[in-house]
Amino acid sequence: DILELTEKKLEDAIQEIIGNPSYRSSVKKLSTLYRDQKQEPVDTAIFWTEYLLRHKGARHLRSAARNLNFFQYHSLDVIGFIIGLLLCIAGF
């Protein structure tokens, strides 16, 4: 509970994490899983740059949201419809 947190409790928790070898092994395991990629990040960046060049900008990957107006993009038309519907139901 955040209201019962004291400086001593926080320090003890940090010391437990630093000193307990099981935390270290868990973090190393997660680090290995995270870093295990089939390609280096630079190779991935090169692939996507070349992909864009091969497909002349790759218009098929662009978001359809680019074609929406401000109201549609932020769903203001839907929100307005729902508010109007609620007002009609409430009898205003």
C-alpha positions in Angstrom: 0.0 0.0 0.0 1.5 3.4 -1.0 0.2 5.1 2.1 2.1 2.7 4.3 5.3 3.0 2.4 8.3 4.2 4.4 11.8 5.0 3.5 13.0 1.9 5.4 10.5 -0.4 3.6 11.6 1.0 0.2 15.2 0.6 1.0 14.7 -3.0 2.2 12.8 -3.8 -1.0 15.6 -2.4 -3.2 18.3 -4.2 -1.2 16.3 -7.4 -1.6 16.1 -7.0 -5.4 19.8 -6.1 -5.6 21.0 -8.9 -3.2 18.8 -11.8 -4.2 20.4 -13.9 -6.9 17.0 -15.2 -8.1 16.1 -11.7 -9.3 19.4 -11.4 -11.2 18.9 -14.7 -13.0 15.3 -13.8 -13.9 16.4 -10.5 -15.4 19.2 -12.2 -17.3 16.7 -14.8 -18.7 14.3 -12.0 -19.8 17.2 -10.0 -21.3 18.2 -13.0 -23.3 14.7 -13.6 -24.5 14.3 -9.9 -25.4 17.6 -9.7 -27.3 17.1 -12.9 -29.3 16.2 -11.6 -32.7 16.7 -13.2 -36.1 18.1 -9.9 -37.4 20.1 -7.1 -36.1 18.2 -3.8 -35.8 20.4 -2.2 -38.5 19.5 -5.1 -40.9 15.8 -4.6 -40.2 16.1 -0.8 -40.9 18.0 -1.6 -44.1 15.3 -4.1 -45.2 12.5 -1.6 -44.7 14.3 1.2 -46.4 15.0 -1.0 -49.4 11.4 -2.3 -49.3 10.1 1.3 -49.5 12.4 2.0 -52.4 11.3 -1.1 -54.3 7.6 -0.4 -53.9 7.8 3.3 -54.5 6.8 4.5 -51.0 4.6 1.4 -50.3 1.3 3.2 -50.4 -0.4 -0.1 -49.4 1.2 0.2 -45.9 -0.1 3.7 -45.2 -2.8 4.1 -42.6 -6.3 4.6 -43.8 -6.6 7.3 -41.1 -4.8 9.7 -43.4 -8.0 10.0 -45.4 -10.3 10.8 -42.5 -11.2 14.3 -41.6 -10.7 15.7 -38.1 -14.1 14.7 -36.8 -14.0 11.2 -38.1 -10.4 10.6 -36.9 -11.3 11.6 -33.3 -14.7 9.9 -33.5 -16.4 13.1 -32.8 -19.2 12.2 -35.3 -19.9 9.0 -33.3 -19.8 10.8 -30.0 -22.1 13.5 -31.3 -24.5 10.8 -32.6 -24.6 9.0 -29.2 -25.1 12.3 -27.3 -27.9 13.2 -29.6 -29.5 9.8 -29.2 -29.2 10.0 -25.4 -30.8 13.5 -25.5 -33.7 12.2 -27.6 -34.2 9.3 -25.3 -34.1 11.6 -22.2 -36.7 13.8 -23.8 -34.8 17.1 -24.3 
